[in-house]
Amino acid sequence: MAEQRGVIGVDSSTQSTKALAVDIDTGAILGRGRAAHTVSEDRGRESDPGQWWNALGEAVAKTGWADRAAAVSVAGQQHGLVTLDEGGQPVRPALLWNDVRAAPQAAELRAAIGDAELARRTGSVPTAAFTAAKWAWLRAHEPAAADRVAAVRLPHDFLTERLTGEAVTDRGDASGTGWWGPDGYDRDILARIGLDPHLLPQVLPPGTRAGVVRPGTPLRPGTPVATGTGDNMAAALGLGLLPGRPVLSLGTSGTVYTVGRMRPADPSGTVAGFADALGGWLPLACTLNCTLAVDRFAALLGRGRDEVEGGGTAVVLPYLDGERTPDLPAASGLVHGLRHDTTPGQLLQAAYDGAAHALLAALDGVLRAGGADPTSEEPLLLIGGGARGKAWQQTVLRLSGRPVQVPDAQELVALGAAAQAAALLTGEPADAVARRWRTADGRVLEPVKKDDDTLERIADTLLRAGALQGAPTADR
Protein backbone atom coordinates (compact mmCIF):
# COMPACT_ATOMS: atom_id res chain seq x y z
CA MET A 1 0.00 0.00 0.00
CA ALA A 2 1.32 3.46 -0.93
CA GLU A 3 2.48 5.61 1.96
CA GLN A 4 0.03 8.33 2.92
CA ARG A 5 0.97 11.93 2.23
CA GLY A 6 -0.46 14.39 4.71
CA VAL A 7 -0.60 18.17 5.11
CA ILE A 8 -1.56 20.21 8.16
CA GLY A 9 -4.11 23.01 8.21
CA VAL A 10 -4.31 25.28 11.26
CA ASP A 11 -7.24 27.42 12.40
CA SER A 12 -6.22 30.00 15.00
CA SER A 13 -9.60 31.34 16.14
CA THR A 14 -10.79 33.57 18.95
CA GLN A 15 -11.13 30.84 21.57
CA SER A 16 -8.83 28.04 20.41
CA THR A 17 -6.41 26.69 17.84
CA LYS A 18 -7.49 23.66 15.83
CA ALA A 19 -5.17 21.63 13.60
CA LEU A 20 -6.04 18.92 11.09
CA ALA A 21 -3.69 16.51 9.35
CA VAL A 22 -5.32 15.68 6.02
CA ASP A 23 -4.51 13.11 3.33
CA ILE A 24 -3.55 14.99 0.16
CA ASP A 25 -5.17 12.50 -2.18
CA THR A 26 -8.43 11.62 -0.43
CA GLY A 27 -9.09 14.40 2.08
CA ALA A 28 -9.31 11.83 4.88
CA ILE A 29 -8.59 13.25 8.33
CA LEU A 30 -5.38 11.65 9.61
CA GLY A 31 -5.16 13.45 12.94
CA ARG A 32 -6.69 16.25 14.99
CA GLY A 33 -5.46 18.62 17.66
CA ARG A 34 -6.92 21.46 19.70
CA ALA A 35 -5.63 23.88 22.32
CA ALA A 36 -7.64 26.60 24.07
CA HIS A 37 -7.01 30.36 24.19
CA THR A 38 -8.07 32.91 26.77
CA VAL A 39 -9.57 36.30 25.94
CA SER A 40 -9.23 39.15 28.41
CA GLU A 41 -12.38 41.18 29.05
CA ASP A 42 -10.93 43.57 31.65
CA ARG A 43 -11.02 46.52 29.25
CA GLY A 44 -12.05 45.18 25.87
CA ARG A 45 -11.36 41.99 23.93
CA GLU A 46 -7.64 41.21 23.94
CA SER A 47 -5.36 38.16 23.71
CA ASP A 48 -1.66 37.57 24.15
CA PRO A 49 -0.32 36.49 20.72
CA GLY A 50 2.22 34.33 22.54
CA GLN A 51 -0.54 31.97 23.63
CA TRP A 52 -1.58 31.53 19.98
CA TRP A 53 1.94 30.37 19.19
CA ASN A 54 1.98 27.98 22.13
CA ALA A 55 -1.47 26.68 21.19
CA LEU A 56 -0.35 26.13 17.59
CA GLY A 57 2.50 23.95 18.82
CA GLU A 58 0.22 21.96 21.11
CA ALA A 59 -2.52 21.47 18.50
CA VAL A 60 -0.09 20.49 15.74
CA ALA A 61 1.67 17.99 18.00
CA LYS A 62 -1.66 16.32 18.82
CA THR A 63 -2.26 15.55 15.12
CA GLY A 64 0.71 13.17 15.16
CA TRP A 65 1.98 14.64 11.89
CA ALA A 66 4.19 17.53 13.04
CA ASP A 67 7.38 15.71 12.05
CA ARG A 68 6.20 14.35 8.69
CA ALA A 69 3.63 16.73 7.15
CA ALA A 70 4.47 17.56 3.56
CA ALA A 71 3.24 21.18 3.87
CA VAL A 72 1.36 23.43 6.28
CA SER A 73 -0.84 26.53 6.18
CA VAL A 74 -2.27 28.79 8.89
CA ALA A 75 -5.64 30.54 8.83
CA GLY A 76 -6.56 33.00 11.57
CA GLN A 77 -9.26 35.25 12.95
CA GLN A 78 -9.63 38.40 10.89
CA HIS A 79 -8.97 42.04 11.86
CA GLY A 80 -6.88 41.48 15.02
CA LEU A 81 -4.17 44.09 15.61
CA VAL A 82 -0.84 42.44 16.51
CA THR A 83 1.91 44.95 17.32
CA LEU A 84 5.53 43.80 17.57
CA ASP A 85 8.69 45.52 18.80
CA GLU A 86 12.16 45.49 17.25
CA GLY A 87 12.78 42.02 18.67
CA GLY A 88 9.55 40.60 17.21
CA GLN A 89 7.85 40.43 20.60
CA PRO A 90 4.31 41.76 21.21
CA VAL A 91 4.25 45.35 22.45
CA ARG A 92 0.87 44.71 24.08
CA PRO A 93 -1.94 42.15 23.87
CA ALA A 94 -3.61 41.96 20.46
CA LEU A 95 -6.85 43.87 19.98
CA LEU A 96 -9.36 41.33 18.65
CA TRP A 97 -12.03 41.72 15.99
CA ASN A 98 -14.83 41.96 18.58
CA ASP A 99 -13.19 44.75 20.61
CA VAL A 100 -15.42 47.79 19.94
CA ARG A 101 -13.34 50.51 21.61
CA ALA A 102 -12.25 51.86 18.22
CA ALA A 103 -15.79 52.90 17.20
CA PRO A 104 -15.00 56.65 17.46
CA GLN A 105 -11.87 56.20 15.35
CA ALA A 106 -13.85 54.31 12.69
CA ALA A 107 -16.38 57.15 12.66
CA GLU A 108 -13.59 59.72 12.30
CA LEU A 109 -12.09 57.85 9.34
CA ARG A 110 -15.47 57.62 7.67
CA ALA A 111 -16.13 61.33 8.21
CA ALA A 112 -12.72 62.27 6.81
CA ILE A 113 -12.88 60.20 3.62
CA GLY A 114 -16.55 59.35 3.12
CA ASP A 115 -18.32 56.01 3.10
CA ALA A 116 -18.67 55.76 -0.67
CA GLU A 117 -15.01 56.61 -1.27
CA LEU A 118 -13.81 54.12 1.35
CA ALA A 119 -15.98 51.40 -0.20
CA ARG A 120 -14.59 52.24 -3.65
CA ARG A 121 -10.98 52.13 -2.51
CA THR A 122 -10.95 49.29 0.02
CA GLY A 123 -14.22 47.45 -0.70
CA SER A 124 -15.58 48.14 2.79
CA VAL A 125 -16.79 50.90 5.09
CA PRO A 126 -14.75 50.36 8.27
CA THR A 127 -16.39 49.72 11.62
CA ALA A 128 -14.79 49.28 15.04
CA ALA A 129 -13.86 45.72 14.03
CA PHE A 130 -11.46 46.80 11.29
CA THR A 131 -7.72 46.91 11.95
CA ALA A 132 -7.36 50.47 10.67
CA ALA A 133 -9.67 51.77 13.40
CA LYS A 134 -7.84 49.72 16.03
CA TRP A 135 -4.48 51.19 15.05
CA ALA A 136 -5.96 54.71 15.22
CA TRP A 137 -7.29 53.86 18.70
CA LEU A 138 -3.85 52.70 19.80
CA ARG A 139 -2.25 55.90 18.52
CA ALA A 140 -4.83 57.99 20.40
CA HIS A 141 -4.93 56.09 23.69
CA GLU A 142 -1.53 54.40 24.07
CA PRO A 143 0.90 56.60 22.11
CA ALA A 144 3.94 55.31 23.99
CA ALA A 145 3.09 51.74 22.99
CA ALA A 146 2.41 52.80 19.39
CA ASP A 147 5.81 54.51 19.23
CA ARG A 148 7.52 51.20 20.15
CA VAL A 149 5.88 49.28 17.30
CA ALA A 150 8.28 48.02 14.64
CA ALA A 151 5.83 45.69 12.85
CA VAL A 152 2.05 45.42 12.49
CA ARG A 153 0.55 42.02 11.74
CA LEU A 154 -2.76 40.19 11.60
CA PRO A 155 -3.07 36.99 13.68
CA HIS A 156 -2.38 34.62 10.78
CA ASP A 157 0.54 36.82 9.61
CA PHE A 158 2.07 36.65 13.09
CA LEU A 159 1.96 32.85 13.19
CA THR A 160 3.19 32.41 9.61
CA GLU A 161 6.12 34.73 10.35
CA ARG A 162 6.96 32.79 13.52
CA LEU A 163 7.08 29.61 11.43
CA THR A 164 9.05 30.96 8.46
CA GLY A 165 10.76 34.21 9.47
CA GLU A 166 9.05 35.88 6.48
CA ALA A 167 6.92 39.04 6.89
CA VAL A 168 4.14 38.13 4.45
CA THR A 169 0.36 38.01 4.23
CA ASP A 170 -2.34 37.30 1.62
CA ARG A 171 -4.91 39.44 -0.14
CA GLY A 172 -7.86 37.84 1.66
CA ASP A 173 -6.79 38.71 5.19
CA ALA A 174 -5.29 42.04 4.09
CA SER A 175 -8.68 43.08 2.69
CA GLY A 176 -10.13 43.10 6.22
CA THR A 177 -7.76 45.76 7.52
CA GLY A 178 -9.41 48.84 5.99
CA TRP A 179 -6.09 49.94 4.49
CA TRP A 180 -5.74 47.55 1.51
CA GLY A 181 -7.44 47.56 -1.88
CA PRO A 182 -6.91 46.02 -5.33
CA ASP A 183 -4.01 48.42 -5.95
CA GLY A 184 -2.26 47.42 -2.71
CA TYR A 185 -1.84 49.32 0.53
CA ASP A 186 -3.70 52.66 0.48
CA ARG A 187 -1.06 55.17 1.52
CA ASP A 188 -3.57 57.99 2.05
CA ILE A 189 -5.52 55.94 4.61
CA LEU A 190 -2.29 54.82 6.26
CA ALA A 191 -1.14 58.45 6.53
CA ARG A 192 -4.46 59.50 8.08
CA ILE A 193 -4.17 56.91 10.84
CA GLY A 194 -0.44 57.46 11.32
CA LEU A 195 0.81 54.04 10.19
CA ASP A 196 4.10 53.70 8.30
CA PRO A 197 3.57 51.25 5.40
CA HIS A 198 7.06 49.85 6.02
CA LEU A 199 5.66 48.25 9.21
CA LEU A 200 3.33 46.05 7.15
CA PRO A 201 3.96 42.62 5.59
CA GLN A 202 4.28 41.94 1.87
CA VAL A 203 1.03 40.79 0.24
CA LEU A 204 1.80 37.63 -1.72
CA PRO A 205 -0.10 36.48 -4.83
CA PRO A 206 -2.60 33.61 -4.33
CA GLY A 207 -1.04 30.15 -4.26
CA THR A 208 2.41 31.46 -3.38
CA ARG A 209 4.64 29.75 -0.87
CA ALA A 210 5.28 31.97 2.17
CA GLY A 211 8.51 30.17 3.00
CA VAL A 212 9.64 27.05 4.82
CA VAL A 213 9.52 26.07 8.48
CA ARG A 214 12.51 27.30 10.49
CA PRO A 215 14.40 25.15 12.97
CA GLY A 216 13.22 25.40 16.56
CA THR A 217 9.51 25.54 15.71
CA PRO A 218 6.78 22.92 16.32
CA LEU A 219 7.05 21.50 12.76
CA ARG A 220 9.75 19.73 10.77
CA PRO A 221 12.32 22.24 9.47
CA GLY A 222 12.15 22.82 5.72
CA THR A 223 8.42 22.02 5.46
CA PRO A 224 6.79 24.31 2.85
CA VAL A 225 4.36 26.89 4.31
CA ALA A 226 1.51 28.35 2.25
CA THR A 227 0.49 32.01 2.53
CA GLY A 228 -2.46 31.23 4.79
CA THR A 229 -5.43 33.60 4.98
CA GLY A 230 -8.27 34.88 7.15
CA ASP A 231 -10.74 32.47 8.72
CA ASN A 232 -13.71 33.30 6.48
CA MET A 233 -11.59 33.05 3.33
CA ALA A 234 -10.23 29.71 4.55
CA ALA A 235 -13.73 28.37 5.22
CA ALA A 236 -14.73 29.32 1.65
CA LEU A 237 -11.72 27.36 0.40
CA GLY A 238 -12.59 24.48 2.72
CA LEU A 239 -16.03 24.26 1.12
CA GLY A 240 -14.63 24.50 -2.42
CA LEU A 241 -17.15 27.33 -2.73
CA LEU A 242 -18.33 28.30 -6.21
CA PRO A 243 -19.65 31.77 -7.13
CA GLY A 244 -23.18 32.55 -5.97
CA ARG A 245 -23.47 29.74 -3.41
CA PRO A 246 -24.58 31.30 -0.10
CA VAL A 247 -22.97 30.37 3.22
CA LEU A 248 -24.13 31.11 6.76
CA SER A 249 -21.53 30.49 9.46
CA LEU A 250 -22.54 30.20 13.12
CA GLY A 251 -19.65 30.75 15.50
CA THR A 252 -18.57 33.30 18.09
CA SER A 253 -19.49 35.72 15.32
CA GLY A 254 -22.04 35.07 12.62
CA THR A 255 -21.29 35.59 8.94
CA VAL A 256 -23.05 35.29 5.60
CA TYR A 257 -20.97 35.31 2.44
CA THR A 258 -20.48 34.01 -1.06
CA VAL A 259 -17.75 33.96 -3.67
CA GLY A 260 -18.41 36.98 -5.87
CA ARG A 261 -18.19 37.29 -9.62
CA MET A 262 -17.43 40.99 -9.25
CA ARG A 263 -15.75 43.26 -6.72
CA PRO A 264 -18.21 44.51 -4.06
CA ALA A 265 -18.28 48.14 -2.92
CA ASP A 266 -21.31 48.72 -0.65
CA PRO A 267 -21.37 52.35 0.59
CA SER A 268 -23.97 51.45 3.24
CA GLY A 269 -21.34 49.36 5.01
CA THR A 270 -23.60 46.32 5.45
CA VAL A 271 -21.59 44.21 3.02
CA ALA A 272 -17.82 44.05 3.46
CA GLY A 273 -16.11 43.75 0.08
CA PHE A 274 -13.39 41.31 1.09
CA ALA A 275 -11.03 39.58 -1.32
CA ASP A 276 -10.97 35.81 -1.26
CA ALA A 277 -7.82 33.72 -0.93
CA LEU A 278 -7.67 33.12 -4.68
CA GLY A 279 -8.14 35.86 -7.28
CA GLY A 280 -11.77 36.74 -6.63
CA TRP A 281 -13.95 38.36 -4.01
CA LEU A 282 -15.85 37.38 -0.87
CA PRO A 283 -18.75 39.77 -0.13
CA LEU A 284 -19.60 39.20 3.53
CA ALA A 285 -21.79 40.52 6.34
CA CYS A 286 -20.80 39.84 9.94
CA THR A 287 -22.45 40.07 13.34
CA LEU A 288 -20.58 40.14 16.65
CA ASN A 289 -23.23 38.22 18.59
CA CYS A 290 -24.03 34.68 17.56
CA THR A 291 -23.64 31.34 19.36
CA LEU A 292 -22.05 32.70 22.55
CA ALA A 293 -24.76 35.32 22.95
CA VAL A 294 -27.53 32.73 22.53
CA ASP A 295 -25.75 30.35 24.92
CA ARG A 296 -25.63 33.19 27.46
CA PHE A 297 -29.40 33.62 27.20
CA ALA A 298 -29.84 29.86 27.65
CA ALA A 299 -27.70 29.99 30.80
CA LEU A 300 -29.62 32.98 32.20
CA LEU A 301 -32.88 31.13 31.58
CA GLY A 302 -31.60 27.83 32.97
CA ARG A 303 -32.37 26.05 29.70
CA GLY A 304 -30.43 23.68 27.48
CA ARG A 305 -29.43 25.01 24.07
CA ASP A 306 -32.21 23.20 22.23
CA GLU A 307 -34.94 23.70 24.86
CA VAL A 308 -36.87 26.23 22.79
CA GLU A 309 -40.60 26.69 22.32
CA GLY A 310 -42.58 28.29 19.52
CA GLY A 311 -45.14 31.03 19.81
CA GLY A 312 -45.14 34.17 21.91
CA THR A 313 -44.54 37.82 21.11
CA ALA A 314 -41.13 38.42 22.65
CA VAL A 315 -38.28 39.91 20.62
CA VAL A 316 -34.65 39.62 21.71
CA LEU A 317 -31.85 41.71 20.21
CA PRO A 318 -28.86 39.82 21.70
CA TYR A 319 -26.31 42.62 21.29
CA LEU A 320 -24.27 41.63 24.35
CA ASP A 321 -20.98 42.83 22.80
CA GLY A 322 -22.35 45.82 20.91
CA GLU A 323 -23.06 44.98 17.28
CA ARG A 324 -21.48 45.29 13.86
CA THR A 325 -24.53 44.51 11.68
CA PRO A 326 -26.39 46.73 12.31
CA ASP A 327 -23.49 49.08 13.21
CA LEU A 328 -24.28 49.68 16.89
CA PRO A 329 -20.98 49.25 18.76
CA ALA A 330 -22.31 50.84 21.97
CA ALA A 331 -25.52 48.78 22.05
CA SER A 332 -26.52 46.30 24.72
CA GLY A 333 -29.01 43.45 24.69
CA LEU A 334 -32.72 44.23 24.51
CA VAL A 335 -35.81 42.16 25.37
CA HIS A 336 -39.14 43.51 24.14
CA GLY A 337 -42.72 42.28 24.06
CA LEU A 338 -42.83 40.20 27.24
CA ARG A 339 -46.25 38.99 28.43
CA HIS A 340 -47.45 37.12 31.51
CA ASP A 341 -47.65 33.96 29.44
CA THR A 342 -44.17 34.26 27.87
CA THR A 343 -42.27 31.07 28.65
CA PRO A 344 -38.48 30.64 29.08
CA GLY A 345 -38.44 28.45 25.97
CA GLN A 346 -40.13 31.16 23.90
CA LEU A 347 -37.66 33.73 25.16
CA LEU A 348 -34.73 31.49 24.23
CA GLN A 349 -36.21 30.97 20.76
CA ALA A 350 -36.47 34.75 20.45
CA ALA A 351 -32.73 34.99 21.17
CA TYR A 352 -32.05 32.56 18.32
CA ASP A 353 -34.36 34.57 16.07
CA GLY A 354 -32.68 37.86 16.96
CA ALA A 355 -29.20 36.48 16.29
CA ALA A 356 -30.19 34.98 12.94
CA HIS A 357 -32.26 37.96 11.77
CA ALA A 358 -29.39 40.37 11.03
CA LEU A 359 -27.51 37.74 9.04
CA LEU A 360 -30.48 36.69 6.95
CA ALA A 361 -31.52 40.32 6.43
CA ALA A 362 -28.09 40.95 4.90
CA LEU A 363 -28.05 37.82 2.74
CA ASP A 364 -29.73 39.28 -0.34
CA GLY A 365 -27.35 42.25 -0.28
CA VAL A 366 -24.35 39.92 -0.02
CA LEU A 367 -25.50 37.91 -3.03
CA ARG A 368 -26.26 41.02 -5.10
CA ALA A 369 -22.88 42.55 -4.19
CA GLY A 370 -21.16 39.48 -5.63
CA GLY A 371 -23.24 39.49 -8.80
CA ALA A 372 -25.51 36.59 -7.80
CA ASP A 373 -29.30 36.26 -7.98
CA PRO A 374 -30.84 36.51 -4.47
CA THR A 375 -33.97 34.67 -5.65
CA SER A 376 -32.04 31.53 -6.55
CA GLU A 377 -33.17 28.45 -4.64
CA GLU A 378 -29.59 27.24 -4.18
CA PRO A 379 -29.37 25.60 -0.73
CA LEU A 380 -27.84 27.73 2.01
CA LEU A 381 -24.69 26.07 3.34
CA LEU A 382 -24.84 26.10 7.15
CA ILE A 383 -21.45 25.79 8.85
CA GLY A 384 -19.67 26.66 12.10
CA GLY A 385 -20.01 25.48 15.65
CA GLY A 386 -23.76 26.04 15.77
CA ALA A 387 -24.58 24.34 12.47
CA ARG A 388 -25.31 20.95 14.02
CA GLY A 389 -27.60 22.36 16.69
CA LYS A 390 -31.23 21.46 16.05
CA ALA A 391 -32.52 24.82 17.28
CA TRP A 392 -30.12 26.71 15.00
CA GLN A 393 -31.05 24.57 12.00
CA GLN A 394 -34.78 25.04 12.54
CA THR A 395 -34.38 28.77 13.14
CA VAL A 396 -32.43 29.27 9.90
CA LEU A 397 -34.91 27.15 7.95
CA ARG A 398 -37.91 29.06 9.34
CA LEU A 399 -36.48 32.56 8.88
CA SER A 400 -34.77 32.03 5.51
CA GLY A 401 -37.40 30.04 3.64
CA ARG A 402 -34.52 28.32 1.83
CA PRO A 403 -33.31 24.73 1.72
CA VAL A 404 -30.36 24.33 4.07
CA GLN A 405 -27.39 22.01 3.55
CA VAL A 406 -25.24 20.99 6.51
CA PRO A 407 -21.86 19.66 5.33
CA ASP A 408 -20.62 16.49 7.00
CA ALA A 409 -17.09 17.93 7.19
CA GLN A 410 -16.20 19.86 10.30
CA GLU A 411 -13.45 22.41 11.06
CA LEU A 412 -13.79 23.94 7.60
CA VAL A 413 -11.34 26.75 8.35
CA ALA A 414 -8.59 24.24 9.12
CA LEU A 415 -9.67 22.18 6.09
CA GLY A 416 -9.34 25.27 3.90
CA ALA A 417 -5.85 25.89 5.24
CA ALA A 418 -5.02 22.24 4.58
CA ALA A 419 -6.28 22.64 0.99
CA GLN A 420 -3.91 25.62 0.62
CA ALA A 421 -1.04 23.48 1.85
CA ALA A 422 -1.97 20.64 -0.50
CA ALA A 423 -2.22 23.03 -3.44
CA LEU A 424 1.45 23.93 -2.97
CA LEU A 425 2.28 20.31 -3.75
CA THR A 426 -0.29 19.42 -6.43
CA GLY A 427 -0.38 22.66 -8.41
CA GLU A 428 -4.20 22.81 -8.20
CA PRO A 429 -6.16 25.83 -6.99
CA ALA A 430 -6.95 25.31 -3.31
CA ASP A 431 -10.72 25.35 -3.85
CA ALA A 432 -10.37 22.62 -6.49
CA VAL A 433 -8.52 20.50 -3.91
CA ALA A 434 -11.45 20.87 -1.51
CA ARG A 435 -13.99 19.97 -4.19
CA ARG A 436 -11.94 16.86 -4.94
CA TRP A 437 -12.11 16.07 -1.22
CA ARG A 438 -15.96 16.54 -1.38
CA THR A 439 -15.93 18.66 1.75
CA ALA A 440 -19.32 20.30 1.12
CA ASP A 441 -21.24 17.02 0.92
CA GLY A 442 -24.00 16.66 3.50
CA ARG A 443 -27.71 16.30 4.02
CA VAL A 444 -30.11 18.90 2.68
CA LEU A 445 -32.98 20.06 4.91
CA GLU A 446 -36.08 20.84 2.88
CA PRO A 447 -37.39 24.43 3.04
CA VAL A 448 -40.36 25.44 5.18
CA LYS A 449 -42.71 28.42 4.89
CA LYS A 450 -40.87 31.62 5.69
CA ASP A 451 -41.87 33.12 9.06
CA ASP A 452 -42.52 36.66 7.86
CA ASP A 453 -44.42 37.59 11.04
CA THR A 454 -41.35 37.05 13.25
CA LEU A 455 -39.07 38.85 10.77
CA GLU A 456 -41.42 41.85 10.68
CA ARG A 457 -41.71 41.91 14.48
CA ILE A 458 -37.91 42.00 14.85
CA ALA A 459 -37.52 44.67 12.17
CA ASP A 460 -40.20 46.80 13.84
CA THR A 461 -38.46 46.47 17.22
CA LEU A 462 -35.19 47.62 15.66
CA LEU A 463 -36.90 50.71 14.29
CA ARG A 464 -38.51 51.47 17.64
CA ALA A 465 -35.31 50.98 19.63
CA GLY A 466 -34.27 54.60 19.28
CA ALA A 467 -31.93 54.39 22.25
CA LEU A 468 -29.76 51.97 20.29
CA GLN A 469 -29.54 54.15 17.21
CA GLY A 470 -27.19 56.86 18.50
CA ALA A 471 -23.74 57.57 17.11
CA PRO A 472 -20.97 55.20 18.23
CA THR A 473 -19.61 56.25 21.62
CA ALA A 474 -17.85 53.09 22.79
CA ASP A 475 -14.54 54.41 24.11
CA ARG A 476 -13.90 52.22 27.13
Secondary structure as GFF3:
##gff-version 3
##sequence-region A 1 476
A	DSSP	beta_strand	6	12	.	.	.	ID=ss1
A	DSSP	beta_strand	16	23	.	.	.	ID=ss2
A	DSSP	beta_strand	29	36	.	.	.	ID=ss3
A	DSSP	beta_strand	46	47	.	.	.	ID=ss4
A	DSSP	alpha_helix	49	63	.	.	.	ID=ss5
A	DSSP	beta_strand	72	76	.	.	.	ID=ss6
A	DSSP	beta_strand	82	84	.	.	.	ID=ss7
A	DSSP	beta_strand	94	95	.	.	.	ID=ss8
A	DSSP	alpha_helix	103	113	.	.	.	ID=ss9
A	DSSP	alpha_helix	115	122	.	.	.	ID=ss10
A	DSSP	alpha_helix	131	141	.	.	.	ID=ss11
A	DSSP	alpha_helix	143	147	.	.	.	ID=ss12
A	DSSP	beta_strand	151	153	.	.	.	ID=ss13
A	DSSP	alpha_helix	155	164	.	.	.	ID=ss14
A	DSSP	beta_strand	168	170	.	.	.	ID=ss15
A	DSSP	alpha_helix	171	174	.	.	.	ID=ss16
A	DSSP	beta_strand	180	181	.	.	.	ID=ss17
A	DSSP	beta_strand	184	185	.	.	.	ID=ss18
A	DSSP	alpha_helix	187	193	.	.	.	ID=ss19
A	DSSP	three_ten_helix	197	199	.	.	.	ID=ss20
A	DSSP	beta_strand	202	204	.	.	.	ID=ss21
A	DSSP	beta_strand	209	212	.	.	.	ID=ss22
A	DSSP	beta_strand	224	226	.	.	.	ID=ss23
A	DSSP	beta_strand	229	230	.	.	.	ID=ss24
A	DSSP	alpha_helix	231	239	.	.	.	ID=ss25
A	DSSP	beta_strand	247	250	.	.	.	ID=ss26
A	DSSP	beta_strand	254	257	.	.	.	ID=ss27
A	DSSP	beta_strand	272	275	.	.	.	ID=ss28
A	DSSP	beta_strand	281	287	.	.	.	ID=ss29
A	DSSP	alpha_helix	291	301	.	.	.	ID=ss30
A	DSSP	beta_strand	315	317	.	.	.	ID=ss31
A	DSSP	beta_strand	334	336	.	.	.	ID=ss32
A	DSSP	alpha_helix	344	369	.	.	.	ID=ss33
A	DSSP	beta_strand	380	383	.	.	.	ID=ss34
A	DSSP	alpha_helix	390	400	.	.	.	ID=ss35
A	DSSP	beta_strand	404	407	.	.	.	ID=ss36
A	DSSP	alpha_helix	412	426	.	.	.	ID=ss37
A	DSSP	alpha_helix	430	437	.	.	.	ID=ss38
A	DSSP	beta_strand	442	445	.	.	.	ID=ss39
A	DSSP	alpha_helix	452	464	.	.	.	ID=ss40
A	DSSP	three_ten_helix	466	468	.	.	.	ID=ss41
###
